[in-house]
Amino acid sequence: MQCPNCNVPLRKKVVHGIEINECKKCKGIWFDKDELRKIKDIRDSDLNWLDFDILKHRDKFKVNVPKKICPKCNIKMEVLNYDDSRVEIDFCTKCNGIWLDKK
């Protein structure tokens, strides 16, 4: 898999027993479906209230022009902003993977 920012190979990294992919150059992280939730649950079970189906609440998301290519599916990912948040999530609608920039 290639970094959607730098176009360099992603390296595997294990976080709390879950294998994710990280760019050694920009430090962005790729999470396959449910990996981010699993890491969150292992790290702090009190954060279970954060669990939600990203597609269930599409009305809460602002979808911006796709900028990045999914490292797994090689298609354009949607850029999502939840409500008035400044946090951008690059989300692949095909594999349900998530890319997070280090920012």
Biopython code that builds the backbone (N, CA, C, O; Angstrom):
import numpy as np
from Bio.PDB.StructureBuilder import StructureBuilder

atoms = [
    (1, "MET", "N", (0.844, -1.180, 0.000)),
    (1, "MET", "CA", (0.000, 0.000, 0.000)),
    (1, "MET", "C", (0.890, 1.245, 0.000)),
    (1, "MET", "O", (1.962, 1.271, 0.604)),
    (2, "GLN", "N", (0.408, 2.266, -0.695)),
    (2, "GLN", "CA", (1.142, 3.525, -0.809)),
    (2, "GLN", "C", (0.450, 4.613, 0.010)),
    (2, "GLN", "O", (-0.775, 4.618, 0.128)),
    (3, "CYS", "N", (1.222, 5.522, 0.567)),
    (3, "CYS", "CA", (0.686, 6.662, 1.300)),
    (3, "CYS", "C", (-0.095, 7.556, 0.341)),
    (3, "CYS", "O", (0.417, 7.907, -0.722)),
    (4, "PRO", "N", (-1.335, 7.934, 0.697)),
    (4, "PRO", "CA", (-2.102, 8.816, -0.175)),
    (4, "PRO", "C", (-1.567, 10.249, -0.222)),
    (4, "PRO", "O", (-1.967, 11.028, -1.087)),
    (5, "ASN", "N", (-0.673, 10.602, 0.695)),
    (5, "ASN", "CA", (-0.058, 11.929, 0.694)),
    (5, "ASN", "C", (1.283, 11.940, -0.031)),
    (5, "ASN", "O", (1.533, 12.787, -0.887)),
    (6, "CYS", "N", (2.135, 10.994, 0.322)),
    (6, "CYS", "CA", (3.533, 11.002, -0.118)),
    (6, "CYS", "C", (3.843, 10.008, -1.237)),
    (6, "CYS", "O", (4.893, 10.083, -1.876)),
    (7, "ASN", "N", (2.927, 9.089, -1.461)),
    (7, "ASN", "CA", (3.115, 8.049, -2.468)),
    (7, "ASN", "C", (4.344, 7.185, -2.210)),
    (7, "ASN", "O", (5.014, 6.744, -3.145)),
    (8, "VAL", "N", (4.634, 6.948, -0.932)),
    (8, "VAL", "CA", (5.702, 6.026, -0.525)),
    (8, "VAL", "C", (5.033, 4.824, 0.136)),
    (8, "VAL", "O", (3.902, 4.937, 0.610)),
    (9, "PRO", "N", (5.708, 3.679, 0.177)),
    (9, "PRO", "CA", (5.096, 2.501, 0.804)),
    (9, "PRO", "C", (4.795, 2.736, 2.287)),
    (9, "PRO", "O", (5.594, 3.328, 3.013)),
    (10, "LEU", "N", (3.627, 2.258, 2.716)),
    (10, "LEU", "CA", (3.267, 2.322, 4.125)),
    (10, "LEU", "C", (3.947, 1.173, 4.857)),
    (10, "LEU", "O", (4.109, 0.084, 4.306)),
    (11, "ARG", "N", (4.339, 1.418, 6.083)),
    (11, "ARG", "CA", (4.967, 0.357, 6.878)),
    (11, "ARG", "C", (3.974, -0.139, 7.922)),
    (11, "ARG", "O", (3.154, 0.621, 8.438)),
    (12, "LYS", "N", (4.066, -1.407, 8.212)),
    (12, "LYS", "CA", (3.180, -2.008, 9.205)),
    (12, "LYS", "C", (3.657, -1.644, 10.594)),
    (12, "LYS", "O", (4.855, -1.578, 10.868)),
    (13, "LYS", "N", (2.690, -1.410, 11.465)),
    (13, "LYS", "CA", (2.976, -1.039, 12.838)),
    (13, "LYS", "C", (1.907, -1.701, 13.698)),
    (13, "LYS", "O", (0.740, -1.743, 13.308)),
    (14, "VAL", "N", (2.290, -2.217, 14.855)),
    (14, "VAL", "CA", (1.331, -2.856, 15.750)),
    (14, "VAL", "C", (1.057, -1.921, 16.928)),
    (14, "VAL", "O", (1.973, -1.495, 17.632)),
    (15, "VAL", "N", (-0.222, -1.615, 17.122)),
    (15, "VAL", "CA", (-0.659, -0.759, 18.226)),
    (15, "VAL", "C", (-1.676, -1.545, 19.038)),
    (15, "VAL", "O", (-2.742, -1.895, 18.532)),
    (16, "HIS", "N", (-1.357, -1.819, 20.275)),
    (16, "HIS", "CA", (-2.234, -2.594, 21.158)),
    (16, "HIS", "C", (-2.672, -3.904, 20.501)),
    (16, "HIS", "O", (-3.825, -4.315, 20.628)),
    (17, "GLY", "N", (-1.750, -4.549, 19.805)),
    (17, "GLY", "CA", (-2.034, -5.837, 19.184)),
    (17, "GLY", "C", (-2.753, -5.762, 17.852)),
    (17, "GLY", "O", (-3.037, -6.798, 17.252)),
    (18, "ILE", "N", (-3.054, -4.563, 17.374)),
    (18, "ILE", "CA", (-3.748, -4.361, 16.098)),
    (18, "ILE", "C", (-2.730, -3.850, 15.083)),
    (18, "ILE", "O", (-2.023, -2.876, 15.338)),
    (19, "GLU", "N", (-2.662, -4.514, 13.931)),
    (19, "GLU", "CA", (-1.727, -4.101, 12.885)),
    (19, "GLU", "C", (-2.350, -3.009, 12.032)),
    (19, "GLU", "O", (-3.402, -3.202, 11.421)),
    (20, "ILE", "N", (-1.682, -1.853, 11.998)),
    (20, "ILE", "CA", (-2.114, -0.723, 11.173)),
    (20, "ILE", "C", (-0.991, -0.412, 10.196)),
    (20, "ILE", "O", (0.040, -1.083, 10.193)),
    (21, "ASN", "N", (-1.194, 0.608, 9.369)),
    (21, "ASN", "CA", (-0.177, 1.013, 8.397)),
    (21, "ASN", "C", (0.103, 2.498, 8.565)),
    (21, "ASN", "O", (-0.817, 3.310, 8.662)),
    (22, "GLU", "N", (1.395, 2.842, 8.598)),
    (22, "GLU", "CA", (1.804, 4.219, 8.844)),
    (22, "GLU", "C", (2.807, 4.657, 7.779)),
    (22, "GLU", "O", (3.615, 3.863, 7.297)),
    (23, "CYS", "N", (2.734, 5.931, 7.427)),
    (23, "CYS", "CA", (3.726, 6.504, 6.512)),
    (23, "CYS", "C", (4.898, 7.011, 7.346)),
    (23, "CYS", "O", (4.714, 7.826, 8.250)),
    (24, "LYS", "N", (6.096, 6.532, 7.044)),
    (24, "LYS", "CA", (7.256, 6.974, 7.823)),
    (24, "LYS", "C", (7.630, 8.418, 7.514)),
    (24, "LYS", "O", (8.339, 9.055, 8.292)),
    (25, "LYS", "N", (7.159, 8.936, 6.387)),
    (25, "LYS", "CA", (7.498, 10.306, 6.007)),
    (25, "LYS", "C", (6.554, 11.332, 6.654)),
    (25, "LYS", "O", (7.014, 12.239, 7.347)),
    (26, "CYS", "N", (5.228, 11.194, 6.430)),
    (26, "CYS", "CA", (4.282, 12.200, 6.934)),
    (26, "CYS", "C", (3.598, 11.776, 8.236)),
    (26, "CYS", "O", (2.904, 12.578, 8.860)),
    (27, "LYS", "N", (3.792, 10.510, 8.651)),
    (27, "LYS", "CA", (3.223, 9.956, 9.882)),
    (27, "LYS", "C", (1.704, 9.794, 9.832)),
    (27, "LYS", "O", (1.073, 9.613, 10.873)),
    (28, "GLY", "N", (1.104, 9.855, 8.631)),
    (28, "GLY", "CA", (-0.310, 9.544, 8.490)),
    (28, "GLY", "C", (-0.537, 8.064, 8.757)),
    (28, "GLY", "O", (0.381, 7.256, 8.615)),
    (29, "ILE", "N", (-1.769, 7.704, 9.147)),
    (29, "ILE", "CA", (-2.066, 6.326, 9.513)),
    (29, "ILE", "C", (-3.289, 5.823, 8.759)),
    (29, "ILE", "O", (-4.297, 6.520, 8.644)),
    (30, "TRP", "N", (-3.181, 4.590, 8.244)),
    (30, "TRP", "CA", (-4.282, 3.907, 7.587)),
    (30, "TRP", "C", (-4.854, 2.854, 8.538)),
    (30, "TRP", "O", (-4.126, 2.028, 9.089)),
    (31, "PHE", "N", (-6.181, 2.907, 8.715)),
    (31, "PHE", "CA", (-6.898, 1.930, 9.520)),
    (31, "PHE", "C", (-7.847, 1.163, 8.605)),
    (31, "PHE", "O", (-8.708, 1.765, 7.964)),
    (32, "ASP", "N", (-7.697, -0.158, 8.539)),
    (32, "ASP", "CA", (-8.691, -0.971, 7.856)),
    (32, "ASP", "C", (-9.982, -0.907, 8.654)),
    (32, "ASP", "O", (-9.997, -0.424, 9.786)),
    (33, "LYS", "N", (-11.062, -1.394, 8.064)),
    (33, "LYS", "CA", (-12.376, -1.366, 8.702)),
    (33, "LYS", "C", (-12.286, -1.878, 10.151)),
    (33, "LYS", "O", (-11.751, -2.955, 10.411)),
    (34, "ASP", "N", (-12.814, -1.093, 11.066)),
    (34, "ASP", "CA", (-12.932, -1.390, 12.504)),
    (34, "ASP", "C", (-11.628, -1.350, 13.297)),
    (34, "ASP", "O", (-11.672, -1.506, 14.517)),
    (35, "GLU", "N", (-10.479, -1.150, 12.670)),
    (35, "GLU", "CA", (-9.227, -1.123, 13.425)),
    (35, "GLU", "C", (-9.156, 0.070, 14.374)),
    (35, "GLU", "O", (-8.693, -0.076, 15.505)),
    (36, "LEU", "N", (-9.603, 1.240, 13.939)),
    (36, "LEU", "CA", (-9.568, 2.419, 14.803)),
    (36, "LEU", "C", (-10.462, 2.196, 16.022)),
    (36, "LEU", "O", (-10.075, 2.540, 17.139)),
    (37, "ARG", "N", (-11.643, 1.630, 15.827)),
    (37, "ARG", "CA", (-12.558, 1.346, 16.930)),
    (37, "ARG", "C", (-11.937, 0.342, 17.900)),
    (37, "ARG", "O", (-12.021, 0.517, 19.116)),
    (38, "LYS", "N", (-11.315, -0.706, 17.366)),
    (38, "LYS", "CA", (-10.701, -1.735, 18.218)),
    (38, "LYS", "C", (-9.591, -1.150, 19.083)),
    (38, "LYS", "O", (-9.495, -1.459, 20.271)),
    (39, "ILE", "N", (-8.753, -0.307, 18.487)),
    (39, "ILE", "CA", (-7.669, 0.316, 19.254)),
    (39, "ILE", "C", (-8.240, 1.219, 20.331)),
    (39, "ILE", "O", (-7.755, 1.224, 21.463)),
    (40, "LYS", "N", (-9.259, 1.977, 19.990)),
    (40, "LYS", "CA", (-9.912, 2.851, 20.964)),
    (40, "LYS", "C", (-10.482, 2.032, 22.122)),
    (40, "LYS", "O", (-10.319, 2.405, 23.283)),
    (41, "ASP", "N", (-11.149, 0.916, 21.810)),
    (41, "ASP", "CA", (-11.748, 0.079, 22.851)),
    (41, "ASP", "C", (-10.692, -0.523, 23.771)),
    (41, "ASP", "O", (-10.906, -0.625, 24.979)),
    (42, "ILE", "N", (-9.560, -0.921, 23.210)),
    (42, "ILE", "CA", (-8.479, -1.482, 24.019)),
    (42, "ILE", "C", (-7.862, -0.391, 24.894)),
    (42, "ILE", "O", (-7.574, -0.611, 26.070)),
    (43, "ARG", "N", (-7.670, 0.760, 24.316)),
    (43, "ARG", "CA", (-7.001, 1.866, 25.008)),
    (43, "ARG", "C", (-7.852, 2.426, 26.147)),
    (43, "ARG", "O", (-7.335, 2.689, 27.233)),
    (44, "ASP", "N", (-9.150, 2.609, 25.908)),
    (44, "ASP", "CA", (-10.009, 3.226, 26.922)),
    (44, "ASP", "C", (-11.449, 2.799, 26.693)),
    (44, "ASP", "O", (-12.136, 3.361, 25.839)),
    (45, "SER", "N", (-11.910, 1.817, 27.444)),
    (45, "SER", "CA", (-13.278, 1.310, 27.266)),
    (45, "SER", "C", (-14.334, 2.344, 27.632)),
    (45, "SER", "O", (-15.495, 2.189, 27.251)),
    (46, "ASP", "N", (-13.967, 3.395, 28.360)),
    (46, "ASP", "CA", (-14.921, 4.456, 28.676)),
    (46, "ASP", "C", (-15.288, 5.283, 27.446)),
    (46, "ASP", "O", (-16.217, 6.090, 27.484)),
    (47, "LEU", "N", (-14.553, 5.076, 26.361)),
    (47, "LEU", "CA", (-14.849, 5.820, 25.130)),
    (47, "LEU", "C", (-15.798, 5.064, 24.203)),
    (47, "LEU", "O", (-15.935, 5.435, 23.037)),
    (48, "ASN", "N", (-16.449, 4.022, 24.690)),
    (48, "ASN", "CA", (-17.384, 3.266, 23.853)),
    (48, "ASN", "C", (-18.515, 4.135, 23.320)),
    (48, "ASN", "O", (-19.116, 3.798, 22.300)),
    (49, "TRP", "N", (-18.818, 5.238, 23.982)),
    (49, "TRP", "CA", (-19.868, 6.135, 23.513)),
    (49, "TRP", "C", (-19.517, 6.734, 22.149)),
    (49, "TRP", "O", (-20.394, 7.237, 21.448)),
    (50, "LEU", "N", (-18.229, 6.681, 21.772)),
    (50, "LEU", "CA", (-17.818, 7.203, 20.466)),
    (50, "LEU", "C", (-18.172, 6.275, 19.315)),
    (50, "LEU", "O", (-18.090, 6.677, 18.154)),
    (51, "ASP", "N", (-18.569, 5.028, 19.617)),
    (51, "ASP", "CA", (-18.903, 4.080, 18.558)),
    (51, "ASP", "C", (-20.159, 4.536, 17.825)),
    (51, "ASP", "O", (-21.204, 4.772, 18.431)),
    (52, "PHE", "N", (-20.035, 4.650, 16.547)),
    (52, "PHE", "CA", (-21.181, 4.973, 15.711)),
    (52, "PHE", "C", (-20.897, 4.485, 14.306)),
    (52, "PHE", "O", (-19.746, 4.344, 13.893)),
    (53, "ASP", "N", (-21.958, 4.234, 13.597)),
    (53, "ASP", "CA", (-21.838, 3.812, 12.211)),
    (53, "ASP", "C", (-21.680, 5.067, 11.359)),
    (53, "ASP", "O", (-22.602, 5.874, 11.244)),
    (54, "ILE", "N", (-20.510, 5.218, 10.772)),
    (54, "ILE", "CA", (-20.192, 6.444, 10.032)),
    (54, "ILE", "C", (-21.193, 6.714, 8.905)),
    (54, "ILE", "O", (-21.465, 7.873, 8.589)),
    (55, "LEU", "N", (-21.731, 5.682, 8.310)),
    (55, "LEU", "CA", (-22.684, 5.854, 7.210)),
    (55, "LEU", "C", (-24.100, 6.087, 7.708)),
    (55, "LEU", "O", (-24.932, 6.595, 6.957)),
    (56, "LYS", "N", (-24.400, 5.728, 8.962)),
    (56, "LYS", "CA", (-25.735, 5.898, 9.517)),
    (56, "LYS", "C", (-26.080, 7.374, 9.710)),
    (56, "LYS", "O", (-27.244, 7.758, 9.598)),
    (57, "HIS", "N", (-25.096, 8.185, 9.994)),
    (57, "HIS", "CA", (-25.315, 9.606, 10.278)),
    (57, "HIS", "C", (-24.793, 10.506, 9.156)),
    (57, "HIS", "O", (-24.195, 11.550, 9.417)),
    (58, "ARG", "N", (-25.018, 10.100, 7.925)),
    (58, "ARG", "CA", (-24.496, 10.862, 6.781)),
    (58, "ARG", "C", (-25.000, 12.295, 6.766)),
    (58, "ARG", "O", (-24.315, 13.172, 6.239)),
    (59, "ASP", "N", (-26.168, 12.560, 7.322)),
    (59, "ASP", "CA", (-26.704, 13.919, 7.351)),
    (59, "ASP", "C", (-25.865, 14.846, 8.231)),
    (59, "ASP", "O", (-25.930, 16.065, 8.072)),
    (60, "LYS", "N", (-25.087, 14.295, 9.146)),
    (60, "LYS", "CA", (-24.232, 15.096, 10.027)),
    (60, "LYS", "C", (-22.890, 15.436, 9.381)),
    (60, "LYS", "O", (-22.163, 16.300, 9.870)),
    (61, "PHE", "N", (-22.568, 14.760, 8.292)),
    (61, "PHE", "CA", (-21.277, 14.950, 7.649)),
    (61, "PHE", "C", (-21.360, 15.918, 6.488)),
    (61, "PHE", "O", (-22.332, 15.942, 5.734)),
    (62, "LYS", "N", (-20.324, 16.706, 6.368)),
    (62, "LYS", "CA", (-20.125, 17.522, 5.175)),
    (62, "LYS", "C", (-19.102, 16.769, 4.343)),
    (62, "LYS", "O", (-18.004, 16.470, 4.814)),
    (63, "VAL", "N", (-19.460, 16.468, 3.122)),
    (63, "VAL", "CA", (-18.555, 15.734, 2.241)),
    (63, "VAL", "C", (-17.873, 16.733, 1.326)),
    (63, "VAL", "O", (-18.533, 17.496, 0.621)),
    (64, "ASN", "N", (-16.561, 16.723, 1.341)),
    (64, "ASN", "CA", (-15.780, 17.637, 0.518)),
    (64, "ASN", "C", (-15.216, 16.911, -0.691)),
    (64, "ASN", "O", (-15.296, 15.687, -0.793)),
    (65, "VAL", "N", (-14.659, 17.662, -1.581)),
    (65, "VAL", "CA", (-14.080, 17.113, -2.804)),
    (65, "VAL", "C", (-12.980, 16.126, -2.447)),
    (65, "VAL", "O", (-12.072, 16.457, -1.685)),
    (66, "PRO", "N", (-13.056, 14.904, -2.998)),
    (66, "PRO", "CA", (-12.007, 13.917, -2.703)),
    (66, "PRO", "C", (-10.635, 14.408, -3.153)),
    (66, "PRO", "O", (-10.479, 14.954, -4.245)),
    (67, "LYS", "N", (-9.654, 14.203, -2.293)),
    (67, "LYS", "CA", (-8.295, 14.628, -2.604)),
    (67, "LYS", "C", (-7.342, 13.440, -2.674)),
    (67, "LYS", "O", (-6.329, 13.483, -3.371)),
    (68, "LYS", "N", (-7.678, 12.380, -1.943)),
    (68, "LYS", "CA", (-6.727, 11.284, -1.780)),
    (68, "LYS", "C", (-7.289, 9.976, -2.331)),
    (68, "LYS", "O", (-8.500, 9.777, -2.430)),
    (69, "ILE", "N", (-6.360, 9.103, -2.681)),
    (69, "ILE", "CA", (-6.693, 7.785, -3.197)),
    (69, "ILE", "C", (-6.545, 6.762, -2.074)),
    (69, "ILE", "O", (-5.556, 6.772, -1.341)),
    (70, "CYS", "N", (-7.532, 5.881, -1.946)),
    (70, "CYS", "CA", (-7.485, 4.830, -0.937)),
    (70, "CYS", "C", (-6.275, 3.932, -1.190)),
    (70, "CYS", "O", (-6.111, 3.419, -2.297)),
    (71, "PRO", "N", (-5.428, 3.736, -0.178)),
    (71, "PRO", "CA", (-4.248, 2.897, -0.374)),
    (71, "PRO", "C", (-4.594, 1.418, -0.588)),
    (71, "PRO", "O", (-3.771, 0.655, -1.094)),
    (72, "LYS", "N", (-5.791, 1.022, -0.209)),
    (72, "LYS", "CA", (-6.191, -0.370, -0.343)),
    (72, "LYS", "C", (-6.961, -0.625, -1.643)),
    (72, "LYS", "O", (-6.695, -1.609, -2.333)),
    (73, "CYS", "N", (-7.907, 0.248, -1.979)),
    (73, "CYS", "CA", (-8.802, 0.039, -3.133)),
    (73, "CYS", "C", (-8.397, 0.824, -4.378)),
    (73, "CYS", "O", (-8.840, 0.525, -5.487)),
    (74, "ASN", "N", (-7.548, 1.831, -4.177)),
    (74, "ASN", "CA", (-7.091, 2.666, -5.281)),
    (74, "ASN", "C", (-8.225, 3.483, -5.922)),
    (74, "ASN", "O", (-8.209, 3.734, -7.127)),
    (75, "ILE", "N", (-9.206, 3.894, -5.107)),
    (75, "ILE", "CA", (-10.270, 4.790, -5.570)),
    (75, "ILE", "C", (-10.231, 6.055, -4.718)),
    (75, "ILE", "O", (-9.609, 6.070, -3.656)),
    (76, "LYS", "N", (-10.891, 7.111, -5.180)),
    (76, "LYS", "CA", (-10.922, 8.351, -4.406)),
    (76, "LYS", "C", (-11.730, 8.159, -3.127)),
    (76, "LYS", "O", (-12.817, 7.583, -3.131)),
    (77, "MET", "N", (-11.162, 8.661, -2.037)),
    (77, "MET", "CA", (-11.852, 8.609, -0.741)),
    (77, "MET", "C", (-12.656, 9.888, -0.547)),
    (77, "MET", "O", (-12.326, 10.937, -1.098)),
    (78, "GLU", "N", (-13.715, 9.781, 0.245)),
    (78, "GLU", "CA", (-14.490, 10.960, 0.607)),
    (78, "GLU", "C", (-13.795, 11.668, 1.770)),
    (78, "GLU", "O", (-13.233, 11.022, 2.654)),
    (79, "VAL", "N", (-13.841, 12.980, 1.758)),
    (79, "VAL", "CA", (-13.308, 13.778, 2.861)),
    (79, "VAL", "C", (-14.509, 14.199, 3.701)),
    (79, "VAL", "O", (-15.386, 14.921, 3.226)),
    (80, "LEU", "N", (-14.543, 13.747, 4.944)),
    (80, "LEU", "CA", (-15.692, 13.991, 5.807)),
    (80, "LEU", "C", (-15.336, 14.941, 6.938)),
    (80, "LEU", "O", (-14.270, 14.841, 7.545)),
    (81, "ASN", "N", (-16.251, 15.865, 7.207)),
    (81, "ASN", "CA", (-16.201, 16.723, 8.390)),
    (81, "ASN", "C", (-17.504, 16.498, 9.139)),
    (81, "ASN", "O", (-18.582, 16.610, 8.555)),
    (82, "TYR", "N", (-17.418, 16.184, 10.424)),
    (82, "TYR", "CA", (-18.610, 15.946, 11.224)),
    (82, "TYR", "C", (-19.084, 17.249, 11.839)),
    (82, "TYR", "O", (-18.342, 17.913, 12.562)),
    (83, "ASP", "N", (-20.341, 17.613, 11.544)),
    (83, "ASP", "CA", (-20.956, 18.852, 12.021)),
    (83, "ASP", "C", (-20.012, 20.040, 11.805)),
    (83, "ASP", "O", (-19.580, 20.298, 10.681)),
    (84, "ASP", "N", (-19.696, 20.756, 12.881)),
    (84, "ASP", "CA", (-18.841, 21.943, 12.773)),
    (84, "ASP", "C", (-17.397, 21.656, 13.139)),
    (84, "ASP", "O", (-16.615, 22.583, 13.350)),
    (85, "SER", "N", (-17.040, 20.404, 13.216)),
    (85, "SER", "CA", (-15.688, 20.007, 13.567)),
    (85, "SER", "C", (-14.703, 20.421, 12.471)),
    (85, "SER", "O", (-15.054, 20.479, 11.293)),
    (86, "ARG", "N", (-13.482, 20.703, 12.877)),
    (86, "ARG", "CA", (-12.433, 20.999, 11.905)),
    (86, "ARG", "C", (-11.642, 19.741, 11.557)),
    (86, "ARG", "O", (-10.691, 19.797, 10.777)),
    (87, "VAL", "N", (-12.033, 18.617, 12.131)),
    (87, "VAL", "CA", (-11.355, 17.352, 11.888)),
    (87, "VAL", "C", (-11.819, 16.777, 10.544)),
    (87, "VAL", "O", (-13.015, 16.635, 10.292)),
    (88, "GLU", "N", (-10.858, 16.457, 9.705)),
    (88, "GLU", "CA", (-11.155, 15.820, 8.421)),
    (88, "GLU", "C", (-10.787, 14.346, 8.493)),
    (88, "GLU", "O", (-9.721, 13.974, 8.985)),
    (89, "ILE", "N", (-11.688, 13.526, 7.995)),
    (89, "ILE", "CA", (-11.462, 12.092, 7.934)),
    (89, "ILE", "C", (-11.548, 11.688, 6.470)),
    (89, "ILE", "O", (-12.544, 11.972, 5.804)),
    (90, "ASP", "N", (-10.526, 11.037, 5.971)),
    (90, "ASP", "CA", (-10.579, 10.492, 4.615)),
    (90, "ASP", "C", (-11.120, 9.077, 4.746)),
    (90, "ASP", "O", (-10.528, 8.231, 5.416)),
    (91, "PHE", "N", (-12.255, 8.831, 4.093)),
    (91, "PHE", "CA", (-13.004, 7.588, 4.274)),
    (91, "PHE", "C", (-13.249, 6.922, 2.927)),
    (91, "PHE", "O", (-13.715, 7.561, 1.984)),
    (92, "CYS", "N", (-12.934, 5.636, 2.845)),
    (92, "CYS", "CA", (-13.179, 4.881, 1.624)),
    (92, "CYS", "C", (-14.550, 4.217, 1.719)),
    (92, "CYS", "O", (-14.798, 3.424, 2.627)),
    (93, "THR", "N", (-15.422, 4.536, 0.798)),
    (93, "THR", "CA", (-16.772, 3.976, 0.815)),
    (93, "THR", "C", (-16.807, 2.531, 0.339)),
    (93, "THR", "O", (-17.812, 1.842, 0.520)),
    (94, "LYS", "N", (-15.727, 2.069, -0.263)),
    (94, "LYS", "CA", (-15.688, 0.687, -0.740)),
    (94, "LYS", "C", (-15.232, -0.280, 0.365)),
    (94, "LYS", "O", (-15.899, -1.285, 0.612)),
    (95, "CYS", "N", (-14.112, 0.009, 1.026)),
    (95, "CYS", "CA", (-13.574, -0.913, 2.037)),
    (95, "CYS", "C", (-13.810, -0.438, 3.471)),
    (95, "CYS", "O", (-13.496, -1.154, 4.422)),
    (96, "ASN", "N", (-14.370, 0.781, 3.631)),
    (96, "ASN", "CA", (-14.625, 1.393, 4.943)),
    (96, "ASN", "C", (-13.347, 1.664, 5.732)),
    (96, "ASN", "O", (-13.372, 1.721, 6.961)),
    (97, "GLY", "N", (-12.236, 1.832, 5.027)),
    (97, "GLY", "CA", (-10.985, 2.200, 5.663)),
    (97, "GLY", "C", (-10.960, 3.686, 5.966)),
    (97, "GLY", "O", (-11.710, 4.466, 5.379)),
    (98, "ILE", "N", (-10.086, 4.069, 6.894)),
    (98, "ILE", "CA", (-9.961, 5.468, 7.316)),
    (98, "ILE", "C", (-8.491, 5.876, 7.262)),
    (98, "ILE", "O", (-7.609, 5.158, 7.733)),
    (99, "TRP", "N", (-8.253, 7.044, 6.678)),
    (99, "TRP", "CA", (-6.918, 7.634, 6.674)),
    (99, "TRP", "C", (-6.958, 8.854, 7.575)),
    (99, "TRP", "O", (-7.831, 9.710, 7.434)),
    (100, "LEU", "N", (-6.006, 8.935, 8.507)),
    (100, "LEU", "CA", (-5.872, 10.109, 9.374)),
    (100, "LEU", "C", (-4.505, 10.723, 9.171)),
    (100, "LEU", "O", (-3.481, 10.050, 9.282)),
    (101, "ASP", "N", (-4.503, 12.022, 8.871)),
    (101, "ASP", "CA", (-3.244, 12.759, 8.785)),
    (101, "ASP", "C", (-2.755, 13.037, 10.201)),
    (101, "ASP", "O", (-3.546, 13.035, 11.144)),
    (102, "LYS", "N", (-1.467, 13.272, 10.350)),
    (102, "LYS", "CA", (-0.896, 13.510, 11.670)),
    (102, "LYS", "C", (-1.296, 14.859, 12.262)),
    (102, "LYS", "O", (-1.313, 14.979, 13.487)),
    (103, "LYS", "N", (-1.598, 15.815, 11.519)),
    (103, "LYS", "CA", (-1.885, 17.189, 11.955)),
    (103, "LYS", "C", (-2.204, 17.325, 13.388)),
    (103, "LYS", "O", (-2.461, 18.432, 13.861)),
]
sb = StructureBuilder()
sb.init_structure("model")
sb.init_model(0)
sb.init_chain("A")
sb.init_seg("    ")
for serial, (resi, resn, name, xyz) in enumerate(atoms, 1):
    if name == "N":
        sb.init_residue(resn, " ", resi, " ")
    sb.init_atom(name, np.array(xyz, "f"), 0.0, 1.0, " ", f" {name:<3s}", serial, name[0])
structure = sb.get_structure()
